[in-house]
């Protein structure tokens, strides 16, 4: 079978197509024929060495995919041949609070990922995906979807009448926009592109702020909320946005830290504004299988459709990563097998 793996060093020059034996499922395991994979910012971090994966052996890339069950190991009983499934990002996080030990079971680093024609996973690390979604749409759920669900619903408790700010128009941000609107919240989207802001409005965004035009976008949030500030902010920027997020927050509001696109170390963190706003900062690291299953029930009830930017073919996988790195996308980028 064909796989896309990183080997011998970091960077896209070390990402190669290779051949491996089709794996055989052991007890309580499932063999999946992968149909479509979706990309996440974390994948670029793995390729770039940010997460420092152990490359003593080649690593199959990406964590998110949808596929068809084609073989069952002994005692495997949760799924049947022919069913469509996705792997959960943290294979050992089934429910409840995560533990430090769970982080050794994440797909795409340190475990081999999903950018392969066939993958074997434990049946406990799989979920059914909604039937009405296309393969590309279903492939976007494991990280971006669950992260946004965790932030907005599980931890955030967003409710009707709240104001939510989402930064950018990547996968997590657009899922957060959609989930917040399901709850009846008002949503403000920030972007450097008026075209993307218009697309966000078509998805339900109430307001858009172009941060190229308004680099102090937090002031615009305060204007739009008549000085009160946002109830919840989805912060994907990290280093360059966290202080602005705090300034844009209402007293007692919450910031979900879900990304670090501008870096992971915040210099000059403004402690006093955080104290004055009684800011609640919640780091979000995807979510459990239980959260994934709850999200799937909700999106099925509402027939929510994830935003897909572009779908590449397997032989264009390197081009897909380059396109993702360019940052011009709106929604998710997928690779079909």
Secondary structure, DSSP 8 states (H G I E B T S, - for coil): -EEEEE-SSSSGGGEEEEE-------TTEEEEEEEEEE--HHHHHHHHTTT---TTS-EE--SEEEEEEEEE-TT--S--TT-EEEE-SBTT--SSS--GGGGGGBBTTTB--S-BSEEEEEGGGEEE--TTS-HHHHHTIIIIIHHHHIIIIIIT---TT-EEEEESSSHHHHHHHHHHHHTT-EEEEEES-HHHHHHHHHTT-SEEEETTT-SSHHHHHHHHTTTS-EEEEEE---TTTHHHHHHTEEEEEEEEE---TT-S--TT--HHHHHHTT-EEEE-----HHHHHHHHHHHHHHT----EEEEEEGGGHHHHHHHHHHT--SSEEEEE-
